Amino acid sequence: MQRGSTFETSNKDIEIFLSLLVKMGVMPLPRYNLYWSTDFRVDAVSNRISRNRFIEILRYSHFNDNNKAVVDRSDPSYDRWFKIRPLLDRFLARCKLVKSEEKQCINECIVPYKGRCRLRQYAPRKPQKWGFKVFARCGVSGFLYDFLASDGKHSTEEVTAANKPYKVVLKSFQLKERGIWSCGTIRQNRLRDALLEDDATLRRKGRGAFTKVTDQTNGVSVVKWFDNKPVLLTSTFACTKPVGKKKRWDRQTKTRIDVPAPAIIHEYNQHMGGVDLNNMLTRLYRIEHKSRKWYRRVFFWVIGAAITNAWLLCRRHQTLTAGTSKTLDLLAFTGSIGTSLCLAKKPMEISRRGRKRHQSADAPPCPIKKPKIITRSKSDDIRLDQTSHWPVYNAERKRCKLCAEGLNCIVDEFLFANYLKGTQCPLGNITAVATSGARAVTLDLPPYSRKWFLMYALFTLYYTDIILLPKISAKNCMLP
């Protein structure tokens, strides 16, 4: 909280604020104020809270006390994620409460951010190359069980799933010494003196050739498989047998061919996509608004990841309980969360017909209404297109809303000019009038009545050559 600030809020305002963020992820617009604008107004957002109130809550949103931050970087307790650490810890604790699946995967995901921040990293092989790197442990279904926010140098976090009967598919990690079955890729410089055939030999054998070595002491197998290029994998529970087939495209024959693939390739491809699946689901309705405050982007990522986890957990529950109700898709589920945060446990505002009741004597006085400022909401090409500008007779002078200069217009009489001599009007009750050498007609009906306007509309519909010539008697009047 800033010093001297009078900002106040409540749980209701925070819930409405979160619901609007969720809805903004479903209905993205490039700027916040467009949700309240005339041209791009979104009633699901603008009817819940005012724009200034939303911006005010967003401005004062903080997740930690800056006065308690450790500034000295040489201090062991220094934390680069200090500004949002409480939110990350709370979300991580909720993720760990869910029972993990047997087969999981570990990979890195990027929270996109292109602003200036020491935590920002560059990942050239990722779709989002700039952002915050987060190491995630997900199940095959895409559920996020654990994550570690990387500061780019080192980490003091410990793995909490040690010595558990899990099978983890990963990239560039080794977990054998922690009692976790693993399968993943390995770099060439980590093999030391492993007796594997070189790349040239495998290339001569053709696509699908592989070689393996096994450490009998530790029970670790290393397999090199050649597809378009050599791939190195290591595992503690899978090796080469049984050898399966993989469909691959052959550039020479222009057809799909069967390529032999060891069992370790099948295990890796089948269970490695959990983190990628979670990233894909989180990106579908992600809040894309830019901000100079880096922790705000991480806050938006937490909202998206929490909604994705909740949806996957809901699907798992319906599968286990054999529920008959239809499972909502992610879009409908996200929209229902936004609506529930807005309306759940909140009194409904019922609009009553008629005049409002008078306040009692003990009630506080009503605030003085500010004078209404007349503004032009339409551009001149729409205002001056001579469409929907129907003059109405008034006893008092009023400002014309559609005139360019806002003058006081009083229309006295209408004349219908017909430049085709001898034309007969089927409506009847018409008196001929000579006007400037041309033949004009006027309706013999009470002026400005409902029937008068109806006959005028029918008259102009069937006689396209008829031109409306308003006869103006008032001063300072401008034709529409």
C-alpha positions in Angstrom: 0.0 0.0 0.0 1.3 3.4 -0.9 1.7 6.0 1.8 -1.1 8.5 2.0 -3.4 6.3 -0.1 -7.1 6.1 0.7 -7.7 3.0 -1.4 -10.1 0.5 0.1 -11.5 -2.7 -1.2 -13.4 -5.8 -0.1 -13.6 -9.5 -0.9 -16.6 -8.8 -3.2 -14.6 -6.4 -5.2 -11.6 -8.7 -5.5 -13.9 -11.6 -6.7 -15.5 -9.3 -9.3 -12.0 -8.1 -10.3 -10.8 -11.7 -10.8 -14.0 -12.6 -12.7 -13.4 -9.8 -15.1 -9.8 -10.9 -15.7 -11.1 -14.4 -16.6 -13.7 -13.0 -19.0 -11.1 -10.8 -20.6 -9.1 -13.9 -21.4 -12.1 -15.4 -23.2 -12.9 -12.1 -25.0 -9.5 -10.5 -25.6 -9.2 -6.8 -26.5 -5.9 -5.0 -26.9 -6.7 -2.4 -24.2 -8.6 -2.4 -20.9 -10.7 0.7 -21.6 -12.1 -0.8 -24.8 -14.3 -3.1 -22.7 -16.2 0.1 -21.5 -16.0 2.0 -24.8 -19.0 2.7 -27.0 -17.8 0.8 -30.1 -16.4 -2.3 -28.4 -18.4 -2.4 -25.2 -18.6 -5.9 -23.6 -21.6 -5.9 -21.2 -20.4 -9.0 -19.4 -17.5 -6.8 -18.2 -18.7 -3.2 -18.2 -21.9 -3.9 -16.3 -20.2 -5.4 -13.3 -17.8 -2.6 -12.3 -16.7 0.8 -13.6 -13.6 1.2 -15.6 -11.9 3.5 -13.1 -12.6 1.1 -10.3 -11.1 -1.8 -12.2 -8.0 0.2 -13.1 -7.6 1.3 -9.5 -7.8 -2.3 -8.2 -5.3 -3.4 -10.9 -3.0 -0.6 -10.0 -2.9 -1.4 -6.3 -2.6 -5.2 -6.7 0.4 -6.4 -4.8 1.3 -9.9 -3.5 4.0 -9.2 -1.0 5.2 -6.4 1.4 8.0 -4.5 -0.4 9.3 -3.2 3.0 10.3 -6.8 3.9 12.3 -7.4 0.7 16.0 -8.4 0.9 17.9 -6.0 -1.3 21.4 -7.4 -0.8 21.9 -9.9 -3.6 24.8 -11.6 -1.7 22.4 -12.5 1.1 21.4 -16.2 1.0 17.7 -15.2 1.6 17.7 -12.9 -1.4 14.8 -14.0 -3.7 14.2 -12.6 -7.2 10.7 -13.8 -7.1 9.9 -12.0 -3.9 7.2 -9.8 -5.3 5.0 -12.8 -6.2 6.4 -15.5 -4.0 3.4 -15.8 -1.6 1.0 -16.4 -4.6 3.4 -19.0 -6.2 3.8 -20.9 -2.9 0.0 -20.9 -2.2 -0.7 -22.2 -5.7 2.0 -24.8 -5.5 0.6 -26.1 -2.2 -2.8 -26.5 -3.8 -1.3 -28.4 -6.8 0.5 -30.9 -4.5 -2.7 -31.9 -2.7 -3.9 -33.8 -5.8 -2.9 -37.4 -6.1 -0.3 -37.8 -8.9 -0.6 -40.1 -11.9 1.8 -43.0 -12.4 3.5 -41.6 -15.5 4.5 -38.0 -15.5 6.9 -35.8 -17.4 9.2 -32.9 -16.5 9.8 -30.1 -19.0 10.2 -26.3 -19.1 7.5 -23.8 -20.0 7.8 -20.1 -20.8 5.6 -17.4 -19.3 5.8 -14.8 -22.2 7.2 -11.4 -21.2 9.3 -9.0 -23.3 9.8 -6.2 -20.8 12.9 -5.4 -18.8 13.5 -7.8 -16.0 16.4 -9.9 -14.7 14.3 -13.0 -14.5 13.5 -12.9 -18.2 15.3 -15.6 -20.2 15.7 -16.5 -23.9 14.6 -20.0 -25.1 15.3 -20.2 -28.9 13.5 -23.6 -29.3 10.2 -22.5 -27.7 7.3 -20.8 -29.5 7.5 -18.0 -26.9 11.2 -17.3 -27.0 11.3 -14.5 -24.3 9.8 -14.8 -20.9 10.1 -16.4 -17.5 11.2 -20.0 -17.4 9.2 -22.4 -15.2 10.1 -26.1 -14.8 6.9 -28.0 -14.6 6.0 -31.6 -13.6 2.8 -32.7 -15.3 0.9 -35.9 -15.8 -0.1 -37.5 -19.1 -3.4 -35.7 -18.9 -1.7 -32.3 -18.6 -2.4 -31.7 -14.9 0.2 -29.5 -13.3 1.4 -31.2 -10.1 4.6 -29.3 -9.3 6.6 -26.4 -10.7 9.8 -24.5 -10.0 10.2 -20.9 -11.0 13.8 -20.5 -12.4 15.9 -17.5 -11.5 18.4 -18.3 -14.3 21.3 -19.4 -12.0 20.6 -21.9 -9.3 17.8 -23.3 -7.2 17.6 -24.6 -3.6 14.3 -26.4 -4.1 14.1 -30.2 -3.4 12.2 -32.8 -5.2 9.3 -33.9 -3.0 8.4 -37.1 -4.9 11.5 -39.0 -4.1 11.3 -42.8 -3.5 7.7 -43.0 -4.9 6.5 -45.6 -7.4 6.4 -43.0 -10.3 7.6 -43.2 -13.8 8.9 -39.8 -15.0 9.5 -38.9 -18.6 11.9 -36.0 -18.8 14.4 -34.0 -20.8 18.0 -33.5 -19.6 17.5 -34.8 -16.1 18.6 -37.9 -14.1 16.6 -39.3 -11.2 17.9 -42.8 -10.7 19.7 -41.9 -7.4 16.4 -40.5 -6.0 14.6 -43.8 -6.5 12.4 -42.6 -9.3 12.0 -44.5 -12.6 12.9 -42.3 -15.5 13.1 -42.1 -19.2 14.4 -39.1 -21.2 16.9 -37.6 -23.5 20.6 -37.2 -22.7 23.3 -35.0 -24.2 26.3 -36.4 -26.0 28.8 -34.9 -23.6 27.3 -36.8 -20.7 28.0 -40.2 -22.0 31.7 -40.2 -21.2 33.1 -43.5 -22.6 29.9 -45.3 -23.5 30.6 -47.9 -26.3 28.0 -46.8 -28.8 28.3 -46.9 -32.6 29.1 -43.5 -34.2 26.6 -41.5 -36.2 28.2 -42.4 -39.6 27.8 -46.1 -39.0 24.1 -45.7 -38.1 23.5 -43.4 -41.1 24.9 -46.1 -43.4 22.5 -48.7 -41.9 19.5 -46.4 -42.7 16.6 -45.0 -40.9 15.5 -47.0 -37.9 19.0 -48.3 -36.9 19.8 -48.2 -33.2 22.5 -49.3 -30.8 22.4 -49.7 -27.0 24.6 -50.1 -23.9 23.5 -51.0 -20.4 25.0 -50.4 -17.0 24.3 -53.6 -15.1 25.4 -52.1 -11.8 22.9 -49.2 -11.8 20.4 -50.6 -14.2 20.6 -47.7 -16.6 20.2 -48.2 -20.4 21.4 -45.8 -23.1 20.0 -46.1 -26.6 21.0 -44.2 -29.7 18.4 -44.3 -32.5 18.8 -42.8 -35.9 15.8 -41.3 -37.7 16.7 -38.1 -39.7 19.4 -37.5 -37.1 20.7 -39.5 -34.1 18.7 -39.3 -30.8 20.1 -40.3 -27.5 17.8 -41.6 -24.7 18.4 -43.1 -21.3 16.0 -45.1 -19.1 15.8 -47.1 -16.0 12.7 -49.1 -16.9 12.6 -49.3 -20.8 15.1 -50.5 -23.4 14.9 -51.6 -27.0 12.5 -54.5 -26.9 9.9 -54.9 -28.1 10.8 -53.1 -31.4 7.9 -51.4 -32.9 7.1 -49.4 -36.1 6.9 -45.6 -36.6 5.3 -43.9 -39.6 7.7 -41.5 -41.2 7.7 -39.5 -44.5 10.2 -40.5 -47.1 11.3 -37.7 -49.3 12.6 -39.9 -52.1 9.5 -42.1 -52.6 7.1 -39.3 -51.5 5.2 -41.8 -49.3 5.0 -42.8 -45.7 7.1 -45.7 -44.7 7.5 -47.9 -41.6 10.7 -47.2 -39.6 11.8 -49.6 -36.8 11.7 -47.9 -33.4 12.8 -49.4 -30.0 10.4 -49.5 -27.0 12.1 -46.6 -25.3 11.1 -44.3 -28.2 7.5 -45.4 -27.8 7.6 -44.7 -24.0 9.1 -41.2 -24.5 6.7 -40.1 -27.3 3.6 -41.4 -25.5 4.2 -39.7 -22.2 6.4 -36.7 -22.9 3.6 -34.4 -24.0 2.1 -33.6 -20.6 3.8 -30.2 -20.1 3.2 -29.3 -23.8 -0.5 -30.2 -23.4 -0.7 -28.0 -20.2 0.9 -25.1 -22.0 -1.5 -25.4 -24.9 -4.6 -25.5 -22.7 -3.3 -22.5 -20.7 -2.6 -20.5 -23.8 -6.1 -20.9 -25.2 -7.7 -18.3 -23.0 -4.7 -16.5 -21.5 -4.9 -12.9 -20.4 -2.8 -11.1 -23.0 -2.7 -7.6 -21.6 0.8 -6.1 -21.6 2.3 -4.5 -18.5 5.6 -3.1 -17.3 5.1 -4.8 -14.0 6.6 -8.2 -14.6 4.8 -10.0 -11.7 1.5 -9.1 -13.2 2.2 -11.5 -16.2 3.1 -14.2 -13.7 -0.2 -13.5 -11.9 -2.1 -14.0 -15.2 -0.2 -17.3 -15.8 -1.2 -18.5 -12.4 -4.9 -17.8 -13.1 -4.7 -19.7 -16.4 -2.9 -22.6 -14.9 -5.4 -22.8 -12.0 -8.4 -22.9 -14.3 -6.7 -25.6 -16.5 -6.0 -27.7 -13.5 -9.6 -27.3 -12.2 -11.0 -28.3 -15.6 -8.8 -31.4 -15.8 -9.7 -32.3 -12.2 -13.4 -32.0 -13.1 -13.0 -34.3 -16.1 -11.2 -36.8 -14.0 -13.9 -36.8 -11.3 -16.6 -37.3 -13.8 -14.7 -40.2 -15.4 -14.1 -42.0 -12.0 -17.6 -41.5 -10.8 -19.2 -42.4 -14.2 -21.2 -39.2 -14.1 -24.1 -38.9 -16.6 -23.8 -35.1 -16.9 -22.1 -33.8 -20.0 -18.6 -32.5 -19.4 -18.1 -28.9 -20.1 -15.4 -27.9 -22.6 -12.6 -25.6 -21.4 -14.3 -22.5 -22.9 -17.6 -23.1 -21.1 -15.8 -24.1 -17.9 -13.8 -20.8 -18.0 -16.9 -18.8 -18.6 -18.8 -20.4 -15.8 -15.9 -19.6 -13.4 -16.1 -15.9 -14.4 -19.8 -15.9 -13.9 -19.7 -17.6 -10.6 -17.1 -15.2 -9.2 -19.4 -12.3 -10.2 -22.7 -13.7 -8.9 -22.1 -16.4 -6.3 -23.2 -15.4 -2.8 -24.1 -11.9 -3.9 -27.5 -10.3 -3.8 -29.3 -10.0 -7.1 -30.0 -6.5 -8.2 -33.7 -6.5 -9.2 -34.8 -3.5 -11.2 -38.3 -2.3 -10.2 -40.8 -0.7 -12.5 -42.1 2.7 -11.8 -40.8 5.6 -9.8 -38.3 5.0 -7.0 -39.6 5.3 -3.4 -38.9 8.5 -1.5 -36.1 8.3 1.1 -36.8 8.5 4.8 -35.8 11.5 6.9 -33.0 9.5 8.5 -31.5 8.5 5.1 -28.5 10.5 3.9 -29.2 13.2 1.4 -29.0 12.3 -2.3 -25.8 13.4 -4.0 -26.1 16.4 -6.3 -26.3 15.3 -9.9 -23.7 16.8 -12.1 -24.9 18.6 -15.2 -25.1 16.4 -18.3 -22.4 17.3 -20.8 -23.6 16.9 -24.4 -21.0 15.0 -26.4 -21.0 13.8 -30.0 -20.8 10.0 -30.0 -20.9 9.7 -33.8 -18.6 11.0 -36.5 -19.7 13.7 -39.0 -20.1 11.2 -41.9 -22.7 9.3 -39.8 -24.3 12.4 -38.3 -24.7 14.3 -41.6 -25.8 11.4 -43.8 -29.5 12.6 -43.8 -30.7 9.3 -42.3 -32.9 9.1 -39.3 -33.1 12.9 -39.0 -36.8 13.4 -38.7 -37.9 16.9 -37.7 -40.6 17.0 -35.0 -42.7 20.1 -34.2 -42.0 21.5 -30.8 -43.6 24.5 -29.1 -40.3 25.3 -27.4 -36.9 25.8 -28.9 -34.5 23.0 -28.3 -31.0 22.2 -29.6 -31.0 20.0 -32.6 -28.9 17.0 -31.7 -28.1 16.1 -35.3 -27.3 19.5 -36.8 -23.6 20.3 -37.3 -23.7 23.5 -35.3 -26.4 22.5 -32.8 -28.9 25.3 -33.8 -32.5 25.8 -32.8 -34.6 24.3 -35.6 -38.3 24.6 -36.0 -39.8 23.0 -39.1 -43.0 24.7 -40.3 -44.2 22.8 -43.4 -43.2 20.1 -45.9 -43.6 20.2 -49.6 -43.3 17.3 -52.0 -42.0 18.3 -55.4 -42.7 16.2 -58.4 -40.8 17.1 -61.5 -42.9 14.8 -63.7 -45.9 16.8 -64.9 -49.2 15.1 -64.8 -48.2 12.4 -62.3 -51.2 11.2 -60.2 -50.6 10.1 -56.6 -52.7 7.0 -55.6 -52.9 8.3 -52.0 -55.4 11.0 -52.7 -56.1 14.2 -50.7 -53.3 16.1 -52.5 -53.4 19.7 -53.5 -51.2 20.9 -56.3 -48.9 23.9 -55.6 -46.7 25.8 -58.1 -43.2 26.2 -56.9 -40.3 27.8 -58.9 -41.7 26.7 -62.2 -41.9 23.1 -61.1 -45.0 21.3 -60.0 -45.2 20.5 -56.3 -47.7 18.8 -54.1 -48.5 18.8 -50.4 -50.7 16.4 -48.4 -54.0 17.7 -47.2 -53.8 16.1 -43.8 -53.2 17.3 -40.2 -49.5 18.2 -40.2 -47.0 16.0 -38.3 -49.7 13.4 -37.5 -49.0 9.7 -37.5 -51.0 9.2 -40.7 -49.2 12.1 -42.3 -45.8 10.5 -41.7 -47.1 7.1 -42.9 -48.4 8.6 -46.2 -45.2 10.5 -46.7 -43.2 7.3 -46.3 -45.4 5.4 -48.8 -45.2 8.4 -51.2 -41.4 8.5 -51.2 -41.2 4.7 -51.5 -43.2 4.5 -54.8 -42.0 7.8 -56.3 -38.3 7.9 -56.2 -38.1 11.1 -58.2 -39.9 13.0 -55.4 -37.6 15.3 -53.4 -38.5 16.6 -50.0 -38.2 20.4 -49.9 -38.5 21.6 -46.3 -39.9 25.1 -46.0 -38.2 26.8 -43.0 -39.7 29.9 -41.4 -37.6 30.1 -38.2 -34.3 32.0 -38.0 -30.9 30.4 -37.4 -32.1 27.1 -38.8 -29.9 24.7 -40.8 -31.3 22.1 -43.2 -30.6 18.4 -42.2 
